[in-house]
Amino acid sequence: MSENSIALIFACPLFGAVLCTFLGGAKRALCHPVAVVSLGGALWGGIETLRRVVASESHEISYLLGGWTLDSYPRGVGIEFRADLLGTLIMLVVIGVAFLVALYSKLTVSEETPEKEGPFYTLFLLQVTGLAGICLTGDAFNLYVLIEVAALTGYGLIAMGSARAAAATFNYVILGTIGASFYLLGVGYLYMKTGTLNMVGIQEVIVQQDLADSATMQVAFVFIGLGILIKMAFFPFHAWLPNAYSHAPTSTSCLLAPLVTKVMIYVMIRMTLTVFGVDFSFEETLWTKLLPWLVVVAIVCAATMALAQRDLKKMLTYLIVAEVGYMVGGVWIYNYYGLVGSIFHVISDACMTLCLFLGAGIILRKVGTSHFDGLKGLFRRMPLTMTGFFVGGFSIIGLPPTCGFFSKWYLITGGMLAERWEYVVALLFSTMVMVVLFFRLIERIHLAVKESGEEFGHGHGDLDLPENETRFDEAPLSMLIPLLLSAAVVLLIGIYNQDVVNLVESFLEPLNLPKGTDR
């Protein structure tokens, strides 16, 4: 079973999705446990795959489906899954986040999408299959197929939301299709020039035939880059994200918000490092000079738009756009610390965004609104929920010992060593904005409301809630436990940050990246 652990990552959610389709009629109640068990099996497969990759001398294992062999088809004909340290780490984040969201989703799915449990969990599991496959595929065209599997299931999951979700989904479909088309065009140019779709094989051909100056390869690079930037909601291609995640069902936003943009950033890192190669990707071109400045604009604009929001979920979506700028900038400042910080922040941001959206979902269910005015007095009513929520908030600010502190430290260090002071200033500016946002939330959440609507503070022992005010009304355990587990993960990744960094460094070590500004 151990040697088939990669296959288990895909087989469990895939067969679980088929089973949920059949159970979606008379046995809807069974769809939730099927989803949880399927993702539990995938999680075991992911952990076992990571163990095997770490134990491997090359820190990489390959798995071919359908009887193909690397010896028979050295140019990459067939379906290959290639697990290295980077892909396996991100895949494990995908499965872990999905498992916690599946545990959390039972009440929200039955209440927000009644009688649609079968279709919801079918799409949910197919979404996870697509995202996990993106992390492990070794083929550039199969990567496109898996990106579209994740996108199509995402459209369906979002469209199940509120009345405004249909329009948000339509915008997502339009921009997502444009992004996918750019990527596919780029892959077509790659195949035309190299004759292979295998990711490692493409880089080998680029080096052997010295294609760095080829106009075809440059066009392929730009098309693929544009497609990925649109898919990850990089500013100003972000227009689909805020409404899509705000109007989606709670469990949908809890799944998509932590994962989709982060997985696409992983795709960008994979294409630049593994497919095109470091020398080709980071040579002095207009692209490498322009993109760091676009990152600064993205971070500042997204943080400013977040500051203008009065709705909790909408605010969090703009913070996602700002965080995308963080991670893209970490890659394109092009040095060792920037890339370590970018990869570490992919992991950190997935965990802390999960924490925030799980908390926001509980607030929405309890209060009936996510507007700031509806949050008063919540800490006294739901202390555990608010504690878990603000662990994610403190991490996104970058307070130690949360994981967000350490990933931001690497990003800022990389920016300083690269002498990209505009990037460092943008990071510090957005961090200050996040401080304002979350401390404004803390102020409101620590306020209580009298029957007359007059506010009073909670810092005094002689002040009590009105008799008709619920003194303690915590979230159900099925929602509270995943939130607290996600908060614990945020803290544990921060405490054991060096172990995560060691794995990332083992992946980056063969690339001989510059430590500072030297190229």
N, C-alpha and C positions, 0 to 999 in steps of 0.2 A: 504493500500500500504506500510505503514511503516514496518509492520511485515514481509513483503516479500522483504525488501531492499537487503538482501543478494542474493536472487534469481535474482533480477534485475541486479546485477553486472555481472552475467554470461549470462542472457537471452538477454540483449541488444546487446552486441557484437556478440553473437552466431547467433541470428536472422539477425543481420546486415550482417554477413558473408554470410549467405544463400542468402540474398537479393542481395548482390554484385555479387554473382555467376550468378544469373539470369540476372542481369543488365550488365554483362560484355561484352555482344555482341553489341546490337544496342544502348544501353543507357549508354555507358561507362562514360559519363560526370556526371552521377548521383551517381557514386560509391563514390566519395569524400564526397559529402554532407551526404550520408548515413552513411559513417564511422564516420564523425564528430558528427552527431546526435546520433548514437549508443553509442559512447564513452561519449557523454554528459549525456545520460541517465544512463550509468554505473557510471559516476562520481557522479551524484546525489545519486545513490544507495550507493556508497561508503561513501559519507559524512553523509548520514542518518544512515548508519551502525555504523560509528564512534560515532555519537551522542548517539545512543542506547547503545553502549558498555560502553561509559563513564558514562552514566546515570545508568547503571546496577550496582546493589550492589556488584556483584562478578566481575565486569568488563569483562564479558564474556557472549556471547549469542550463542545458538546452533540452527541450522536449518537443519532439516532432509527432504530429498526428497523421493518421492514415497510412502508416508504414513507410513514409519517406525517410531517407537517411541523408546525412550531410555528406557522406563519402560518395554517394551516387549522384547527388545534385549539389555540387559545391557552390553554384551560383544562387542557391536559395529557392529552388522550385519546391513547392509544398508549403504546408502550414507549420511554422516554427514558433514556439514560445521560448523566449530567452529571458531567464531570470538572473539579473545581477543585483548588486546591493541596492542601487538606486530604485530600480523598478519594483523590487520586492518590498522595500520599505513603503513606497507609496501605495502599492497594492494592499499591504497589510493595514494601512490607514483607511483605505476605501472599505475593506471588509469590516474592520472594527467599527467604523462610524455607522455603516449600514446595519450592523448587528444591534448596536445601541438604539438606533432609530426604530428598528423593527420591534424591539421590546417596548419602546415608548408609544408605538403607534396604535395600539389596540383600541383605546377609547376615542382618540381623535378621528380615526378612520370610520368607525361605526357611527359617530355623531355628525361628522362633516360630509361624508360620502356614503350615506345609508344605502344598503342593498347593492353596493358596488365593491364589496370587499374582494371578490374574485378578480375583476379587472385591475383594481388598484394594486394588489399584491403581485399579480402577474407582471405588470409594468414595473413595479418596484424591483423585483428580482431580476428582470431583464436589464434594467438600468444598472444594477450592481455588476451583472455579467459583463456589460459593455465597458464600464469604467475599469474593472479589474483587468479585462482583456487589453485595454489600451496600455496599461502599465507593463504588461508582459509580452506583448506581441513582438516578433522579430522581423515583421514584414511591413513595409511602408503602405502598401495597398490595403492589407488587412487592418492596419491602423485606421485608415479612412472608414472602412466598413464598421469597425467597432465604435468610432466616433459617432457615426450616424445611428447605430443601434442605441447608444446612450442619448443622442439628441431626440430621436423619434419617441422613445419611451418618456423622455423628459417633457416633450410637448403634451403627451397624453396625461401625465401626472399633473401638470400645471393646469390643464384645461378642466380638470375636475373641481377646481376651486370656486371662488365666488363669482357673481355675475360678471364682474370685470375681468375675470381670468381669461375669457375667450379672446378679448382684444389683446391682452398681454401675450397670450400664446401666439397669436397671429404675428405680432411684431417679432417674437422670438423665432418663429418659423422663417420669416423673411431674412433676418440677419444671419440666422444659423445656416440657411441654405447658401447665402452668399459666401460665408466663411468656408463652408465645405467645398464649394465650387472652386474657390481659390486654391485650397489645399490639393484637391484632386488634379487641377491643372498643373500644379507644381510637381506632383508625383509623376504625371505623364511626361513632363520634360525630363525628369530624372531617369525614367525608364528608357526614354528615347536615347539618352546620351550614354547611360551606363549598361543597359541591357539586363539589369537585375532590379528586383524590388526588395531583396534582403537588405536590412539596414546596415549590417556589418559589411556585406558585399559591396554596397554603394560606396562606402568610404574607401574600401580597398581599391576600387576602380578609380576613384578620384585621385588617390595617391599614385597608383601605378601609371596612370595615363596623364598625370599632371593637368587636371582639368580646372584648376583654380581660376584660370583666366578665361574660361569658356563662357561666352555670352549666354548659352543655353543654361548652364549651371547657375549663373547669376540670376536669370529670370526665374528659374525653379526656386531658388532660395527666397526671392522676394515674394513670389506667389504663396509659397508655403508659410512664410512668416506672416503675411497679411491674413491668411486664413486662420492661423492659430490666434493671432491678436483679436480677431473678431469673435472667435469662439470663447476666448477667456474673458471677454467683456472689458478689454483694455480701453480706457478713455481715449478718444470719443466714440468708440464702438460699443459703449456700455448701455445704450438706450433700452435694450430689451430686458436688462437684469432687474432694475428696481421694481417695476410693476409685476414682472413674472414671479419673483420670489415673495412679494408682498401679498398678492392676491391668490397664490397657490394654497392648497390645503396645508394645514400645519405640518403634517408628517412629510409632505413633499418638500416644503421649504427646508425642513430640518435635514433632509437627505441631500438635496441639490446644492444648497448654499455652502456647506463645508467642502463639497467634493468637486463640483464641475469645473470651476475656475482653477482650482489647484491642480487637477489632473491635466488640464490644458497647459498650464505652466510647466508641468512635468514633460509634456509632449514637446514644448519649445526647447527645454533643456536637452531632451533626448535627440532631437533633430540637429541641434547645433553641435553637440559633443560627439554623438555616435554616428550620425548619418553624414553630415557635411564635414565634420571635424573641426578642431579648435582653430587651426591655421586658416582654413577657408572662412569660417564663420566670423572670426574676430579681426580679420585684416582691415587695414585702414580704408574704409569705404564711406560713402555718404550715409549708408544705413547705420553703421556703427557710430557715426558722429551725431546723427540726428536723433536716434532712439533714446539715448540718455536724457536729452532735453525734453522729449515727449513724456518721458517718465515723470520728470519734475512737474510738468503741467498737469499730468493725470493725478498725481498725489495731491497737489494743492487744490485743484478744482473739485475732486471727489470729497476731500475733507471739508471744504467750504460748503458744498451741497449737503453733506451730512449735518453740519452745524445748523442749517436752515430748517431741518425737519422737526416736526412735532409728533410724529408717529414712530413708535419704537421699531417696528419691523422695517419701515422705510429708511430710518436712520441706519440700521444695521446693514441694509443692502448697499448704501453708499460707502460704508466703511469697508465692505468687501471690495468695491472698486478701488478704493485707496490702497488696500492691502495688495491687490494685483499689481499696482504700480511699484510697491516695495519690492516684490519678488522679481518682476521684470527688470527693474533697476539693478538688483543684486547680480543678475546674470550679465547685463551689458556694461557694467563698469569693468568687467573682465579682469578679475584677479581672484586669487585663491579664497580669500575671506568673503568676498562678495558671493561667490558660488556656494560656499559652505552655508552662508547666511540665507541665501535664497532657498536652497534645498531644505534646510532646517526650518525655515519659515513656512514652507509648504506644509510640513508636518504640523508645526505649531498652530498655524492659522486654521487648518482643518479641525483640530481639536477644540480651539477656543471659539470658533464660529459655531461648531456643534453645540457647545455649552450655552452660548448666547441664544441660539434659536430654540433649543429645548426649553430654556427658561421663558422666552417670549411666547412660546406656544402655551405653556401653563398659564401665564398671565392672561393671555387672550381667552382661554377657556374659562378661567375663574371670574374675570372682570367683564368680559364681553367686548372689550376694546383694547387696542394697543396704543391709543393716544396718551400722551404724557399726562393729561388731566385725570385720567382714570387710574393712575398708579399710586395715588396718595394713600398712605397707611398700609401698603402691602407688606412691609417688612414685619410689622407686628402680627399680621394675619398669616404670613407664609415665610417664616424666618429661614427655613431650610432651602426653600426654592430660591429666595433672594440671595442667600449665601452662595449657592451653586452658580446662579446667574452672574454675580459680581466677581466670582473667581475668573470666569471668562472675560468679564469687563476689565479686570485688573491685568489680565494677561495681554489683552489687545492694547492696553496702555503701555505695557512693558515694565510692570513692577516685579521685582524678584520675590520669591523664587519661582514664579510661573515661567512656562516655556517661552512666552512672548518676549521676556526680558533678554534671554540668551540669544534668540534668533535676531532680534533687533541689534544687539551688541555686535554680532558678526557683520550685519549689514552696514552699520555705521562705521565699524572698523575698516571694512572693505572700501567704503566711500572715501574715508580719510586717507587711506594708503594710496588710493588711485587719484587723490587730489580732485575728486569730484565733489567740490564743496556745495554746489547747487543741489546735489542729491542729498547730502547730509542735512542741509538746511530744510529741504522739503520734508525729510523724515522727522526732524525735530518739530517743524510746524504742525504736521499732521498729528504727532504725538500730543502736542499741547491742545489741539482741538479735541482729541479723544479724552484728555483729562477733563476738559470743560464739559463735554457731553455726559460722561459717566458720573462726574460729581454733581452735575445738575440732576441726573436721575436719582442719585443717592439722596439728595435733598428732598425731592418729591416723594420718594418711597418711604422716607422717615417722617412724613407728615400724616396726620390723621385728620378726619373731617367730622365736625359736629353736625347735628341734624340741620342746623341753620346754614351749613355750608362753610362756616368760618373755620379757618385752619389753625391748628396749634401744634407746637412741637412735641416730640416724644422724649426729650432728654430729661424730663422731670418726673419724679416718682409720684407726685400727687395728682398727675393728670391721667384720667382713665377714658376709655372709649365709651361712647353712648351705649345704653343697655341694648339697643336694637342692632348694634354693630357686632359682627362676629369677631370674637377675641382671637380665635385660632382656627383657621380653615386652610390647612395645608393641602398640597396637591395629592392626588391618589398615588399609591406606592408604584403602580405600573408606569407612571410618568416621573415620579420623584427619583426613583432608584437610578434610571439611566442618566438623569441630570447630574446626580451626585457622583456617579461613576465617571462621567465625562469631566467633571471638575477635578476629580482625583487624578485622572490621566494628565490633565493640564499641569497639575502640580508635580506629578511623578516624572514627566518628561523634563520639566525644569530642574528637578533635583538630580536626575540622572542624565543631564544634558550631555555630559562628556561621552557617555556610551553611544548616544545617537551620533554625535559629532565624529566619533572614531569610525563608525560605519560609513558615514559620508566621506570622510577623509580617505578611507580605503578605496572607495570608488574613484575619487578625484586624483589620487596619488600618481597613477600612470600618465596623467595628462600634462604634468610638469607646468602647471599654471603659475604665472607671475605672482609674487607676494604683494607687490605694490604697483608702481606705475611702469616698471620695466616691461617691455614687450619682447 
